[in-house]
Amino acid sequence: MAETIKDLNPKAVWKHFHDITQIPRCSGNENAIAQHIIDFATSLGLKHKTDDVGNLIISKPATTGMEDRPTAVIQGHMDMVCEKNKDTKHDFDKDPIKTKIEDGWVTAEGTTLGSDNGIALAMAMAVMEDHNIKHPPMEFLFTVDEETGLTGAQELKSDFVQGRILLNIDSEEEGALYIGCAGGQHTILKKEFDWTHVHDDFTSFVLKVDGLRGGHSGLNINDGLGNAVKLLARVLYNLKDQFHYHIAEINAGSKHNAIPREAEAVIDVPSDKTAELQNTVKEFSRIFADELQFTEKNVKVSAEQTTKVQRVFSTPFRDQLIGVLYAMPHGVMAMSQAIEDLVETSTNMAIIETKENRVEMLTSQRSSVETAVKDIANKIKALGELGDFEVEEGGGYPAWQPDPNSKLLASCKQIYQNKFNEEPEVKAIHAGLECGIIGEHYDGMDMISFGPDILGAHSPDERIRISSVENVWAYLLEILENIK
């Protein structure tokens, strides 16, 4: 039995993946991982180039006898989502990811693992160094800042990539070939507010919803997971009917593409109503546990006394804020009529932050139909305007329209059938893949996305199936050898 991930098969892939986990690489902090790849490529005598934003491309000549085949591009992103459990001590700016092996999976200790998309980097590096692999002329494209808005791909220049066959290793289901993805945008609501005085006969509490699983706001949006912001808003709204209270602070979430796992508000409650507060907390713990019993086993609501606050939101702003939060849509808005079981349109209530004199909310919309993205974003805009919030829209990225007649798809389906004696599933994904943007930049780019089984991406539950990595690696080698 393997003691560390470096002992797993295929050893070359897991060796590189281990090295990648030792390098901090949150979005916007990809310099170290890029330099690691550059140093590795240079040691192999391979050429590289970077662009103004930090995207990196490595070139490798074809193996003997395959020089006349078209150039293939292996593509992945260098950044990772950096999330940890609240009780986990980890500094993503300097600490390595601590990996462990559990029941056939590799996971991390209280943090995201970074298999999204570190496994693509590891496989690419394993291809770079192996002289026994048969392959056409190769380019290895590594982009930056995918997780916070696909901005690296958006900044690609027309002459940066020469190949027109692209293998994106950023999907998370073995045996599935993805040929389309959702487009999307962000909608941000902001509002400045006035502070007001506190009452001496009030007691301050931290009202918290936690214990949720979180997850990817595209891939997991139809899994019935709890959104901590929405659950907290529900408690706050119901408390208004019981007694007068104030809010001094509210915060939740940190990533636009993650469903919030924890949310908390600092509230000031009449001292003679603290028992009533605790009864309400217990009641909503029971309600949420019952409603989410099949998806969230550990959901919890709590209220712990804290240091007396010195100022609170005005009551009119409190009511506007709670009303907008409670009415804010979240989850699946429509299912696809074209592809079975595919979410067509969704929205994620992702982040809320209290700053010096304003509150900001970030929501994220996705759809495989461009007009539907705008429609749900407009609904959130209208809601914000009703609450007198300033609305800002941005972060847009295009959908990748499926091409069922793709020559690459036909080849990859046949290669899979020959390798595993079964047909792969052909799918589209309700998430933003860089393929949509890359296809806009490079005319004639034939693309496909695949990858090993990864569960819980963008959350500390993230894990990657060991056997699946081995199968996908073997499949990748077959593609490189047989693609025409």
GUNU-972651 format. One record per residue (C-alpha): x, y, z; residue in three letters; residue number from 1. Coordinates in steps of 0.5 Angstrom, whole numbers. Layout:
<recs>
[[X,Y,Z],'Ala',NUM] ...
</recs>
This chain:
<recs>
[[0,0,0],'Met',1] [[3,7,-2],'Ala',2] [[5,11,4],'Glu',3] [[5,18,0],'Thr',4] [[2,20,-6],'Ile',5] [[9,20,-9],'Lys',6] [[8,12,-9],'Asp',7] [[2,12,-13],'Leu',8] [[2,10,-20],'Asn',9] [[3,13,-25],'Pro',10] [[9,15,-21],'Lys',11] [[11,21,-26],'Ala',12] [[4,24,-25],'Val',13] [[4,23,-18],'Trp',14] [[11,26,-17],'Lys',15] [[9,32,-21],'His',16] [[3,33,-17],'Phe',17] [[6,32,-10],'His',18] [[11,38,-12],'Asp',19] [[6,42,-15],'Ile',20] [[2,42,-8],'Thr',21] [[8,44,-5],'Gln',22] [[8,51,-8],'Ile',23] [[3,56,-6],'Pro',24] [[-1,58,-12],'Arg',25] [[-8,62,-10],'Cys',26] [[-11,66,-16],'Ser',27] [[-6,72,-17],'Gly',28] [[0,68,-14],'Asn',29] [[2,64,-20],'Glu',30] [[9,67,-21],'Asn',31] [[12,61,-17],'Ala',32] [[9,55,-20],'Ile',33] [[10,58,-27],'Ala',34] [[17,59,-25],'Gln',35] [[17,52,-23],'His',36] [[15,49,-30],'Ile',37] [[20,54,-33],'Ile',38] [[26,51,-30],'Asp',39] [[23,44,-31],'Phe',40] [[22,45,-38],'Ala',41] [[29,49,-39],'Thr',42] [[32,43,-36],'Ser',43] [[29,38,-41],'Leu',44] [[32,43,-47],'Gly',45] [[25,45,-48],'Leu',46] [[23,52,-51],'Lys',47] [[18,57,-47],'His',48] [[15,64,-47],'Lys',49] [[10,68,-43],'Thr',50] [[6,73,-44],'Asp',51] [[4,80,-41],'Asp',52] [[-1,77,-36],'Val',53] [[3,71,-34],'Gly',54] [[0,65,-39],'Asn',55] [[6,60,-40],'Leu',56] [[7,56,-46],'Ile',57] [[12,50,-47],'Ile',58] [[14,47,-54],'Ser',59] [[16,40,-55],'Lys',60] [[18,37,-62],'Pro',61] [[14,31,-64],'Ala',62] [[17,24,-63],'Thr',63] [[20,21,-69],'Thr',64] [[15,19,-75],'Gly',65] [[10,24,-72],'Met',66] [[13,30,-75],'Glu',67] [[7,31,-80],'Asp',68] [[2,31,-75],'Arg',69] [[-2,37,-73],'Pro',70] [[0,40,-67],'Thr',71] [[-4,38,-60],'Ala',72] [[-4,43,-54],'Val',73] [[-5,40,-47],'Ile',74] [[-8,46,-43],'Gln',75] [[-10,47,-36],'Gly',76] [[-9,53,-31],'His',77] [[-4,54,-26],'Met',78] [[-8,57,-20],'Asp',79] [[-13,54,-15],'Met',80] [[-18,56,-10],'Val',81] [[-16,57,-3],'Cys',82] [[-21,55,2],'Glu',83] [[-20,52,9],'Lys',84] [[-24,50,14],'Asn',85] [[-25,55,20],'Lys',86] [[-21,51,25],'Asp',87] [[-15,49,20],'Thr',88] [[-9,53,21],'Lys',89] [[-6,54,14],'His',90] [[-3,60,10],'Asp',91] [[-4,59,3],'Phe',92] [[1,65,2],'Asp',93] [[7,60,4],'Lys',94] [[5,53,7],'Asp',95] [[5,47,3],'Pro',96] [[-2,43,2],'Ile',97] [[-2,37,6],'Lys',98] [[-4,31,3],'Thr',99] [[-7,24,5],'Lys',100] [[-9,18,2],'Ile',101] [[-16,15,4],'Glu',102] [[-20,9,1],'Asp',103] [[-18,10,-6],'Gly',104] [[-18,18,-6],'Trp',105] [[-13,23,-5],'Val',106] [[-15,29,-1],'Thr',107] [[-12,35,4],'Ala',108] [[-12,36,11],'Glu',109] [[-17,41,12],'Gly',110] [[-16,45,6],'Thr',111] [[-17,45,-2],'Thr',112] [[-13,40,-5],'Leu',113] [[-11,44,-12],'Gly',114] [[-13,38,-16],'Ser',115] [[-17,43,-20],'Asp',116] [[-13,44,-24],'Asn',117] [[-6,41,-21],'Gly',118] [[-7,34,-24],'Ile',119] [[-7,38,-31],'Ala',120] [[0,41,-30],'Leu',121] [[2,34,-27],'Ala',122] [[0,30,-33],'Met',123] [[3,35,-38],'Ala',124] [[10,35,-34],'Met',125] [[10,28,-34],'Ala',126] [[9,28,-42],'Val',127] [[14,33,-43],'Met',128] [[20,29,-39],'Glu',129] [[18,22,-42],'Asp',130] [[22,20,-49],'His',131] [[18,14,-50],'Asn',132] [[11,17,-51],'Ile',133] [[9,17,-58],'Lys',134] [[6,24,-60],'His',135] [[5,29,-65],'Pro',136] [[8,36,-64],'Pro',137] [[6,39,-57],'Met',138] [[5,45,-54],'Glu',139] [[3,46,-47],'Phe',140] [[-1,52,-45],'Leu',141] [[-2,54,-38],'Phe',142] [[-6,60,-36],'Thr',143] [[-7,64,-30],'Val',144] [[-13,67,-26],'Asp',145] [[-18,62,-28],'Glu',146] [[-21,61,-22],'Glu',147] [[-23,68,-21],'Thr',148] [[-26,70,-28],'Gly',149] [[-22,66,-33],'Leu',150] [[-18,73,-34],'Thr',151] [[-11,69,-36],'Gly',152] [[-15,66,-42],'Ala',153] [[-19,72,-44],'Gln',154] [[-12,76,-45],'Glu',155] [[-9,71,-49],'Leu',156] [[-6,74,-56],'Lys',157] [[-8,71,-63],'Ser',158] [[0,69,-64],'Asp',159] [[1,66,-57],'Phe',160] [[-2,59,-59],'Val',161] [[0,55,-66],'Gln',162] [[-4,49,-65],'Gly',163] [[-11,48,-67],'Arg',164] [[-12,41,-63],'Ile',165] [[-14,43,-56],'Leu',166] [[-14,38,-50],'Leu',167] [[-17,41,-44],'Asn',168] [[-16,37,-38],'Ile',169] [[-20,41,-33],'Asp',170] [[-26,36,-33],'Ser',171] [[-28,32,-27],'Glu',172] [[-31,26,-29],'Glu',173] [[-28,20,-32],'Glu',174] [[-31,17,-38],'Gly',175] [[-34,24,-40],'Ala',176] [[-32,28,-46],'Leu',177] [[-34,35,-45],'Tyr',178] [[-36,39,-51],'Ile',179] [[-39,45,-49],'Gly',180] [[-40,50,-42],'Cys',181] [[-44,55,-39],'Ala',182] [[-42,63,-40],'Gly',183] [[-43,67,-34],'Gly',184] [[-42,74,-31],'Gln',185] [[-42,77,-24],'His',186] [[-47,82,-21],'Thr',187] [[-45,86,-15],'Ile',188] [[-49,90,-10],'Leu',189] [[-46,95,-6],'Lys',190] [[-50,100,-1],'Lys',191] [[-47,105,4],'Glu',192] [[-50,106,10],'Phe',193] [[-50,110,17],'Asp',194] [[-48,108,23],'Trp',195] [[-53,109,29],'Thr',196] [[-52,108,37],'His',197] [[-53,102,41],'Val',198] [[-57,101,47],'His',199] [[-54,100,54],'Asp',200] [[-59,94,55],'Asp',201] [[-57,90,49],'Phe',202] [[-53,84,49],'Thr',203] [[-48,83,43],'Ser',204] [[-48,76,39],'Phe',205] [[-45,72,34],'Val',206] [[-50,69,30],'Leu',207] [[-47,64,25],'Lys',208] [[-49,58,20],'Val',209] [[-44,53,19],'Asp',210] [[-42,46,18],'Gly',211] [[-44,46,11],'Leu',212] [[-41,42,5],'Arg',213] [[-40,48,0],'Gly',214] [[-38,46,-7],'Gly',215] [[-37,49,-14],'His',216] [[-43,54,-16],'Ser',217] [[-43,51,-23],'Gly',218] [[-42,43,-22],'Leu',219] [[-45,43,-15],'Asn',220] [[-51,48,-16],'Ile',221] [[-56,42,-17],'Asn',222] [[-54,38,-11],'Asp',223] [[-59,41,-6],'Gly',224] [[-53,44,-2],'Leu',225] [[-54,49,3],'Gly',226] [[-52,56,2],'Asn',227] [[-50,59,9],'Ala',228] [[-52,66,7],'Val',229] [[-59,64,5],'Lys',230] [[-60,60,11],'Leu',231] [[-57,66,15],'Leu',232] [[-62,71,12],'Ala',233] [[-68,67,13],'Arg',234] [[-66,67,21],'Val',235] [[-65,74,21],'Leu',236] [[-71,75,17],'Tyr',237] [[-75,71,22],'Asn',238] [[-72,74,28],'Leu',239] [[-75,81,26],'Lys',240] [[-82,78,28],'Asp',241] [[-80,77,35],'Gln',242] [[-76,83,37],'Phe',243] [[-72,89,35],'His',244] [[-65,88,34],'Tyr',245] [[-59,91,31],'His',246] [[-54,88,26],'Ile',247] [[-47,91,27],'Ala',248] [[-43,86,22],'Glu',249] [[-45,81,17],'Ile',250] [[-40,77,13],'Asn',251] [[-40,70,9],'Ala',252] [[-36,67,3],'Gly',253] [[-30,69,-1],'Ser',254] [[-30,66,-8],'Lys',255] [[-35,68,-13],'His',256] [[-35,60,-16],'Asn',257] [[-36,57,-9],'Ala',258] [[-43,56,-5],'Ile',259] [[-42,59,2],'Pro',260] [[-40,54,7],'Arg',261] [[-41,59,13],'Glu',262] [[-44,66,14],'Ala',263] [[-44,70,21],'Glu',264] [[-47,76,23],'Ala',265] [[-46,80,29],'Val',266] [[-52,82,32],'Ile',267] [[-55,87,38],'Asp',268] [[-61,84,42],'Val',269] [[-65,86,48],'Pro',270] [[-62,83,54],'Ser',271] [[-69,80,56],'Asp',272] [[-69,77,49],'Lys',273] [[-63,73,50],'Thr',274] [[-67,66,52],'Ala',275] [[-72,68,46],'Glu',276] [[-66,68,41],'Leu',277] [[-63,62,43],'Gln',278] [[-70,58,42],'Asn',279] [[-70,61,35],'Thr',280] [[-63,58,34],'Val',281] [[-65,52,36],'Lys',282] [[-71,52,32],'Glu',283] [[-68,53,26],'Phe',284] [[-62,48,27],'Ser',285] [[-68,43,27],'Arg',286] [[-71,46,21],'Ile',287] [[-65,46,17],'Phe',288] [[-63,39,19],'Ala',289] [[-69,37,17],'Asp',290] [[-70,40,10],'Glu',291] [[-63,39,9],'Leu',292] [[-62,32,12],'Gln',293] [[-60,28,5],'Phe',294] [[-55,33,3],'Thr',295] [[-52,37,9],'Glu',296] [[-51,32,15],'Lys',297] [[-47,37,20],'Asn',298] [[-51,44,19],'Val',299] [[-51,48,25],'Lys',300] [[-54,55,27],'Val',301] [[-51,58,33],'Ser',302] [[-51,65,37],'Ala',303] [[-45,66,42],'Glu',304] [[-44,72,46],'Gln',305] [[-39,77,44],'Thr',306] [[-36,83,46],'Thr',307] [[-41,89,46],'Lys',308] [[-41,93,40],'Val',309] [[-40,100,39],'Gln',310] [[-44,102,33],'Arg',311] [[-50,98,29],'Val',312] [[-53,99,22],'Phe',313] [[-59,104,22],'Ser',314] [[-66,100,22],'Thr',315] [[-68,102,15],'Pro',316] [[-62,100,12],'Phe',317] [[-62,93,16],'Arg',318] [[-69,92,14],'Asp',319] [[-67,93,6],'Gln',320] [[-61,89,7],'Leu',321] [[-65,83,10],'Ile',322] [[-70,84,5],'Gly',323] [[-65,84,-1],'Val',324] [[-62,78,2],'Leu',325] [[-68,74,4],'Tyr',326] [[-71,75,-3],'Ala',327] [[-64,74,-7],'Met',328] [[-65,68,-12],'Pro',329] [[-60,62,-11],'His',330] [[-59,56,-15],'Gly',331] [[-62,53,-21],'Val',332] [[-66,57,-25],'Met',333] [[-68,53,-31],'Ala',334] [[-66,46,-34],'Met',335] [[-63,45,-41],'Ser',336] [[-69,42,-46],'Gln',337] [[-63,40,-51],'Ala',338] [[-59,36,-46],'Ile',339] [[-62,31,-41],'Glu',340] [[-60,33,-34],'Asp',341] [[-56,39,-35],'Leu',342] [[-57,45,-31],'Val',343] [[-58,51,-36],'Glu',344] [[-59,57,-32],'Thr',345] [[-57,58,-25],'Ser',346] [[-54,64,-20],'Thr',347] [[-50,63,-14],'Asn',348] [[-51,68,-8],'Met',349] [[-43,68,-7],'Ala',350] [[-40,73,-2],'Ile',351] [[-43,79,3],'Ile',352] [[-38,83,6],'Glu',353] [[-38,89,11],'Thr',354] [[-33,94,10],'Lys',355] [[-32,101,13],'Glu',356] [[-39,104,11],'Asn',357] [[-42,100,6],'Arg',358] [[-44,93,5],'Val',359] [[-42,89,-2],'Glu',360] [[-46,83,-4],'Met',361] [[-43,79,-10],'Leu',362] [[-47,74,-14],'Thr',363] [[-45,70,-20],'Ser',364] [[-50,68,-26],'Gln',365] [[-48,62,-31],'Arg',366] [[-52,59,-37],'Ser',367] [[-51,56,-43],'Ser',368] [[-56,61,-47],'Val',369] [[-53,68,-47],'Glu',370] [[-59,71,-46],'Thr',371] [[-61,67,-40],'Ala',372] [[-55,70,-37],'Val',373] [[-57,77,-38],'Lys',374] [[-64,75,-36],'Asp',375] [[-62,73,-29],'Ile',376] [[-57,78,-28],'Ala',377] [[-63,83,-29],'Asn',378] [[-67,80,-24],'Lys',379] [[-62,81,-19],'Ile',380] [[-60,88,-21],'Lys',381] [[-68,90,-21],'Ala',382] [[-68,87,-14],'Leu',383] [[-62,91,-12],'Gly',384] [[-65,97,-15],'Glu',385] [[-71,96,-10],'Leu',386] [[-67,96,-4],'Gly',387] [[-63,102,-7],'Asp',388] [[-57,99,-8],'Phe',389] [[-52,101,-13],'Glu',390] [[-51,95,-18],'Val',391] [[-44,93,-22],'Glu',392] [[-44,88,-27],'Glu',393] [[-38,85,-30],'Gly',394] [[-33,79,-30],'Gly',395] [[-37,76,-37],'Gly',396] [[-34,70,-40],'Tyr',397] [[-37,66,-47],'Pro',398] [[-41,60,-47],'Ala',399] [[-37,54,-51],'Trp',400] [[-42,52,-56],'Gln',401] [[-42,44,-57],'Pro',402] [[-40,42,-64],'Asp',403] [[-43,34,-64],'Pro',404] [[-39,34,-71],'Asn',405] [[-32,35,-68],'Ser',406] [[-27,31,-72],'Lys',407] [[-23,31,-65],'Leu',408] [[-29,29,-61],'Leu',409] [[-30,23,-66],'Ala',410] [[-23,21,-66],'Ser',411] [[-23,21,-58],'Cys',412] [[-29,17,-58],'Lys',413] [[-26,12,-62],'Gln',414] [[-20,12,-58],'Ile',415] [[-24,11,-52],'Tyr',416] [[-28,5,-54],'Gln',417] [[-22,2,-57],'Asn',418] [[-18,3,-50],'Lys',419] [[-24,1,-45],'Phe',420] [[-29,-3,-49],'Asn',421] [[-34,2,-48],'Glu',422] [[-37,9,-50],'Glu',423] [[-35,15,-47],'Pro',424] [[-41,20,-45],'Glu',425] [[-41,26,-49],'Val',426] [[-43,32,-45],'Lys',427] [[-44,39,-43],'Ala',428] [[-42,42,-37],'Ile',429] [[-45,48,-33],'His',430] [[-39,51,-31],'Ala',431] [[-34,56,-34],'Gly',432] [[-29,52,-38],'Leu',433] [[-23,56,-41],'Glu',434] [[-25,53,-48],'Cys',435] [[-30,58,-49],'Gly',436] [[-25,64,-49],'Ile',437] [[-20,60,-52],'Ile',438] [[-25,58,-58],'Gly',439] [[-26,65,-59],'Glu',440] [[-19,67,-59],'His',441] [[-17,62,-64],'Tyr',442] [[-21,60,-71],'Asp',443] [[-21,53,-72],'Gly',444] [[-19,51,-65],'Met',445] [[-22,44,-64],'Asp',446] [[-23,42,-57],'Met',447] [[-25,37,-52],'Ile',448] [[-25,37,-44],'Ser',449] [[-24,31,-40],'Phe',450] [[-21,29,-33],'Gly',451] [[-21,24,-27],'Pro',452] [[-26,24,-22],'Asp',453] [[-26,30,-17],'Ile',454] [[-31,31,-12],'Leu',455] [[-32,37,-8],'Gly',456] [[-28,42,-12],'Ala',457] [[-27,49,-9],'His',458] [[-28,46,-2],'Ser',459] [[-24,43,3],'Pro',460] [[-28,36,2],'Asp',461] [[-24,36,-5],'Glu',462] [[-21,29,-7],'Arg',463] [[-19,26,-13],'Ile',464] [[-20,18,-15],'Arg',465] [[-13,15,-15],'Ile',466] [[-15,9,-20],'Ser',467] [[-18,15,-24],'Ser',468] [[-12,18,-25],'Val',469] [[-9,12,-28],'Glu',470] [[-14,11,-33],'Asn',471] [[-14,18,-35],'Val',472] [[-7,18,-36],'Trp',473] [[-7,12,-40],'Ala',474] [[-13,15,-44],'Tyr',475] [[-9,21,-45],'Leu',476] [[-3,17,-48],'Leu',477] [[-7,14,-53],'Glu',478] [[-10,20,-56],'Ile',479] [[-3,23,-57],'Leu',480] [[-1,17,-60],'Glu',481] [[-7,16,-65],'Asn',482] [[-10,23,-66],'Ile',483] [[-10,24,-73],'Lys',484] 
</recs>
